[in-house]
Amino acid sequence: MKIIFIWGMLGGLLRLGITDLINYHVFPLATLIINLIGACALLFWNNYLGKRLKLSSMVINSFGTEFIGSFTTFSGRTPIYN
């Protein structure tokens, strides 16, 4: 149970860090980049890397759902557009 919390926390913190690195004013570029990275990472993890490392389906699913899921859906900051 604790691993779910840890994966979710790490995914959210990674998103927050990337959002802070990318400065945007008009278009939410960080959101677009994060969602594209997350979509590609989930496909790569589920279809190649997780099976190549011969991990159990529980580990593959928990990492994909918790880490990559929180990476692509967590919003650390909401920008205010003028």
N, C-alpha and C positions, 0 to 999 in steps of 0.2 A: 504494500500500500504506500509506503514512503517513497518508493521509486517513482510512482506516478506524480507525486508532488514535486520531486526533484526534477524530472524531465520537463514538467510544465513550467516550473520556475526558470530553468535554464533557457528554454525556448523563448519565454517572455523577455528575459533579460537580454538575450541576443537581439531580439527585435528592437528593444529599447535602445541598445547600443548602436545598431545600424541606423535607426531613425535619428539619433543625435548626430551621427557622422554626416548624414546627407542633409544639407540645408536647402529647403524649398520654400517658396513664397506663394506661387500661383497654383502650381500643380503638385499633388502629393506624390512626388517621385519616389520617395522612400517606400511608400506603400506598394507601388507598382513593382519596384525591384524586389522587395521582400516576398510578395506573392508569387512572382515568377520564379525566384530561387526556391521557394517552398514547394511549388508544384513540381519542378524538376527534381528536387531532392526527394520528395515522396515517391515519385516514379522510380528513381534510381535505387532508393532504399528498398522498396517493396519488391521490385522485380529483379534486382541484380545483387546488390551488396549483402542484404540480409540472408539470401539463399547461398551466396558464395561463401559467407562466413559460417554457414551451417548452424545458424541460430534457430532457436525454437520459434514457433509461430507466435507465442505469447510475447517474446522479446521483440520480434519484428513489429507486431501490431502495437505494442505499448510505446515503443520509440516513435513510430510513425504517427500515432494518434496524439500522444502527449507532447513530445518535443516539437515535431514539425507542425502539429496542429496549433499549439500555442504560439509558435513562431509566426504563423500566418494569420492568426485571428486576434491576438492580444493587441490592444492599442494602449501604448504607454502615455502618449501625449496627444491631445486633440488640438490641431492648429486652428488659430482664429484668422480667417482671411479678411483683409480690409478691402 
